[in-house]
């Protein structure tokens, strides 16, 4: 399955409701699973970004739908990039 990395920051709303951040992450994991996706890692970080999420989804459309549904709640803003393991990179540069 394709892998994606999302780098996210809390919005003012997300910070206001920070106590619910783990509950919201768990809800996102459940939503992802119901669409055939798997959240490999969900990390809260220090520095430029507040959170990092590594997720595998069946396709780009599924990832876009999950991302849009999460962003419309107004707790996060972020960017998502497609990620590739080393074997795929070797095939691309061959």
For each residue, the residues with C-beta under 8 A, 3 or more apart:
1: 37 38 56 57 58
2: 56 57 58 59 60 63 82
3: 40 54 55 56 82 83 84 85
4: 54 55 56 57 63 80 81 82 83
5: 52 53 54 80 81 83
6: 51 52 53 54 55 67 78 79 80 81
7: 48 49 51 52 78 79 80 81
8: 49 50 51 52 53 76 77 78 79
9: 49 50 51 76 77 78
10: 14 15 18 21 50 51 75 76
11: 14 15 74 75 76 77
12: 15 16
13: 16 17 74 75
14: 10 11 17 18 21 74 75 76
15: 10 11 12 18
16: 12 13
17: 13 14 20 21 75
18: 10 14 15 21
19:
20: 17 23 24
21: 10 14 17 18 24 25 44 75
22: 25 26
23: 20 26 27
24: 20 21 27 28 73 75
25: 21 22 28 29 42
26: 22 23 29 30
27: 23 24 30 31
28: 24 25 31 32 39 42 53 66 70
29: 25 26 32 33 39 42
30: 26 27 33 34
31: 27 28 34 35 66 69 70
32: 28 29 35 37 38 39 55 57 66
33: 29 30 36 37 38 39
34: 30 31
35: 31 32 57 58 62 65 66
36: 33 57 58 62
37: 1 32 33 55 56 57 58 62 63 66
38: 1 32 33 55 56 57
39: 28 29 32 33 42 53 54 55
40: 3 54 55 56
41: 52 53 54
42: 25 28 29 39 51 52 53 54
43: 51 52 53
44: 21 50 51
45: 49 50 51 52
46:
47:
48: 7
49: 7 8 9 45 52 78
50: 8 9 10 44 45
51: 6 7 8 9 10 42 43 44 45 76 78
52: 5 6 7 8 41 42 43 45 49
53: 5 6 8 28 39 41 42 43
54: 3 4 5 6 39 40 41 42 83
55: 3 4 6 32 37 38 39 40 63 66
56: 1 2 3 4 37 38 40
57: 1 2 4 32 35 36 37 38 60 62 63 66
58: 1 2 35 36 37 62
59: 2 62 63
60: 2 57 63 64 82
61: 64 65
62: 35 36 37 57 58 59 65 66
63: 2 4 37 55 57 59 60 66 67 80
64: 60 61 67 68
65: 35 61 62 68 69
66: 28 31 32 35 37 55 57 62 63 69 70
67: 6 63 64 70 71 80
68: 64 65 71 72
69: 31 65 66 72 73
70: 28 31 66 67 73 76
71: 67 68 74 76 77 78
72: 68 69
73: 24 69 70 76
74: 11 13 14 71
75: 10 11 13 14 17 21 24
76: 8 9 10 11 14 51 70 71 73
77: 8 9 11 71
78: 6 7 8 9 49 51 71
79: 6 7 8
80: 4 5 6 7 63 67
81: 4 5 6 7
82: 2 3 4 60
83: 3 4 5 54
84: 3 88 89 92
85: 3 88 89
86: 89 90
87: 90 91
88: 84 85 91 92
89: 84 85 86 92 93
90: 86 87 93 94
91: 87 88 94
92: 84 88 89
93: 89 90
94: 90 91
